[in-house]
């Protein structure tokens, strides 16, 4: 009976949303497969311990603005009470921030090697979990574990080991347990401070870390680890559809895995696509410089959307929608709203290695551009025929009437 209960835990809602139960999926489907992660861990020598942050201090946006440059990357985490901002230059040295908000624990985690940004609700069965990057003493200094390049975490409460990218325990007393995610955004300080002027900003941690100098590379300079083709710790699976380190917005939705290339959506403005039979919309939100995902099933039939004169417009009613909230601002649909779904961030190689059956955008599910014309066939944007026929008197007709 105990083993059956453990197996049911594995098949329940875990990690990014739910652990897939179908035979085709690559994520662990039982305790044996989950425990097998230990057999594929890489031991990584470290020059020093990676210390997590516990109950951090915060600056106001005005105070932080004196320390941060506009173009540097920051992470925004949407907690139940308010948003908080975490500069990447601090997170790269600590990787985990343990929060306690209204007596509920949360873990903000970042793995620089795989570019995975995840935030978890770490409250479990009356217990507030506290996390560190797993570090142990080695023959020369310290060492840690990686799985396909991804960090391994350890909770102080039970000593269980967790995979940072999935939020699942694969070893120890909490084997098979998982944590739900909370919304995160990867953006720049310039964007974050405008959208969240009242957010708390993680203060510069105490210690002698050379904050501002990234040990792995530089997101603002080309040719460093973050965008080159070098994988220091090669994963078990690779896929060539995207650059290995392409930034992807990833999620698990209705038993489907999905990876969206952020740069593709940024260039297109919006992308209509299907995930299985589910009609979804990926939208670039320029205010925060992020991708947002909505269910575009507004009425009985799914809506199709385009960017027209810089605005998000549906083709059915020509209503204008807010990219940041999915709400209709103008037109016949004013007041209606699409449901938003939140994802996480990862480099392509890291997401694919753990989730090789993932759907991708761009990919086969994307609605073809020839189905997204904002005007009827044969009509230009001003309502005039593109190839007008001459009248009997030989003159071209005026403005078309329909």
Secondary structure in CASP SS format (residue, H / E / C, confidence):
PFRMAT SS
TARGET T0000
AUTHOR 0000-0000-0000
METHOD secondary structure of the structure
MODEL  1
X C 1.00
X H 1.00
X H 1.00
X H 1.00
X H 1.00
X H 1.00
X H 1.00
X H 1.00
X H 1.00
X H 1.00
X H 1.00
X C 1.00
X C 1.00
X C 1.00
X C 1.00
X C 1.00
X C 1.00
X C 1.00
X C 1.00
X C 1.00
X C 1.00
X C 1.00
X C 1.00
X C 1.00
X C 1.00
X C 1.00
X C 1.00
X C 1.00
X C 1.00
X C 1.00
X H 1.00
X H 1.00
X H 1.00
X H 1.00
X H 1.00
X H 1.00
X H 1.00
X H 1.00
X H 1.00
X H 1.00
X C 1.00
X E 1.00
X E 1.00
X E 1.00
X E 1.00
X E 1.00
X C 1.00
X C 1.00
X C 1.00
X C 1.00
X C 1.00
X C 1.00
X E 1.00
X E 1.00
X C 1.00
X C 1.00
X C 1.00
X E 1.00
X E 1.00
X C 1.00
X H 1.00
X H 1.00
X H 1.00
X H 1.00
X C 1.00
X C 1.00
X C 1.00
X C 1.00
X C 1.00
X C 1.00
X C 1.00
X C 1.00
X E 1.00
X E 1.00
X E 1.00
X E 1.00
X E 1.00
X E 1.00
X C 1.00
X C 1.00
X C 1.00
X C 1.00
X E 1.00
X E 1.00
X E 1.00
X E 1.00
X E 1.00
X H 1.00
X H 1.00
X H 1.00
X H 1.00
X H 1.00
X H 1.00
X H 1.00
X C 1.00
X E 1.00
X E 1.00
X E 1.00
X E 1.00
X E 1.00
X E 1.00
X C 1.00
X C 1.00
X E 1.00
X E 1.00
X E 1.00
X E 1.00
X E 1.00
X E 1.00
X E 1.00
X E 1.00
X C 1.00
X C 1.00
X C 1.00
X C 1.00
X E 1.00
X E 1.00
X E 1.00
X E 1.00
X E 1.00
X E 1.00
X C 1.00
X E 1.00
X E 1.00
X C 1.00
X C 1.00
X E 1.00
X E 1.00
X C 1.00
X C 1.00
X E 1.00
X E 1.00
X E 1.00
X C 1.00
X E 1.00
X E 1.00
X E 1.00
X C 1.00
X C 1.00
X C 1.00
X C 1.00
X E 1.00
X E 1.00
X E 1.00
X E 1.00
X E 1.00
X E 1.00
X C 1.00
X C 1.00
X E 1.00
X E 1.00
X E 1.00
X E 1.00
X E 1.00
X E 1.00
X C 1.00
X C 1.00
X C 1.00
X C 1.00
X C 1.00
X E 1.00
X E 1.00
X E 1.00
X C 1.00
X C 1.00
X C 1.00
X C 1.00
X E 1.00
X E 1.00
X E 1.00
X E 1.00
X C 1.00
X C 1.00
X C 1.00
X C 1.00
X C 1.00
X C 1.00
X E 1.00
X C 1.00
X C 1.00
X E 1.00
X C 1.00
X C 1.00
X E 1.00
X E 1.00
X E 1.00
X E 1.00
X E 1.00
X H 1.00
X H 1.00
X H 1.00
X H 1.00
X H 1.00
X H 1.00
X H 1.00
X C 1.00
X C 1.00
X C 1.00
X C 1.00
X E 1.00
X E 1.00
X E 1.00
X C 1.00
X C 1.00
X C 1.00
X C 1.00
X C 1.00
X C 1.00
X C 1.00
X C 1.00
X C 1.00
X C 1.00
X C 1.00
X C 1.00
X C 1.00
X C 1.00
X C 1.00
X C 1.00
X C 1.00
X C 1.00
X C 1.00
X C 1.00
X C 1.00
X C 1.00
X C 1.00
X C 1.00
X C 1.00
X C 1.00
X C 1.00
X C 1.00
X C 1.00
X C 1.00
X C 1.00
X C 1.00
X C 1.00
X C 1.00
X C 1.00
X C 1.00
X C 1.00
X C 1.00
X C 1.00
X C 1.00
X C 1.00
X C 1.00
X C 1.00
X C 1.00
X E 1.00
X E 1.00
X E 1.00
X E 1.00
X E 1.00
X E 1.00
X E 1.00
X C 1.00
X C 1.00
X E 1.00
X E 1.00
X E 1.00
X E 1.00
X E 1.00
X E 1.00
X H 1.00
X H 1.00
X H 1.00
X H 1.00
X H 1.00
X H 1.00
X H 1.00
X C 1.00
X E 1.00
X E 1.00
X E 1.00
X E 1.00
X E 1.00
X E 1.00
X C 1.00
X C 1.00
X E 1.00
X E 1.00
X E 1.00
X E 1.00
X E 1.00
X E 1.00
X E 1.00
X E 1.00
X C 1.00
X C 1.00
X C 1.00
X C 1.00
X E 1.00
X E 1.00
X E 1.00
X E 1.00
X E 1.00
X E 1.00
X C 1.00
X C 1.00
X C 1.00
X C 1.00
X C 1.00
X C 1.00
X C 1.00
X C 1.00
X C 1.00
X E 1.00
X E 1.00
X E 1.00
X E 1.00
X C 1.00
X C 1.00
X E 1.00
X E 1.00
X E 1.00
X E 1.00
X C 1.00
X C 1.00
X C 1.00
X C 1.00
X C 1.00
X E 1.00
X E 1.00
X C 1.00
X C 1.00
X C 1.00
X C 1.00
X C 1.00
X E 1.00
X E 1.00
X E 1.00
X E 1.00
X C 1.00
X C 1.00
X C 1.00
X C 1.00
X C 1.00
X C 1.00
X E 1.00
X C 1.00
X C 1.00
X E 1.00
X E 1.00
X C 1.00
X C 1.00
X E 1.00
X E 1.00
X E 1.00
X E 1.00
X H 1.00
X H 1.00
X H 1.00
X H 1.00
X H 1.00
X H 1.00
X H 1.00
X C 1.00
X C 1.00
X C 1.00
X C 1.00
X E 1.00
X E 1.00
X E 1.00
X C 1.00
X C 1.00
X C 1.00
X C 1.00
X E 1.00
X C 1.00
X C 1.00
X H 1.00
X H 1.00
X H 1.00
X C 1.00
X C 1.00
X C 1.00
X C 1.00
X C 1.00
X C 1.00
X C 1.00
X E 1.00
X C 1.00
X C 1.00
X C 1.00
X C 1.00
X C 1.00
X E 1.00
X C 1.00
X C 1.00
X C 1.00
X C 1.00
X E 1.00
X C 1.00
X C 1.00
X C 1.00
X C 1.00
X C 1.00
X E 1.00
X C 1.00
X C 1.00
X C 1.00
X C 1.00
X C 1.00
X C 1.00
END
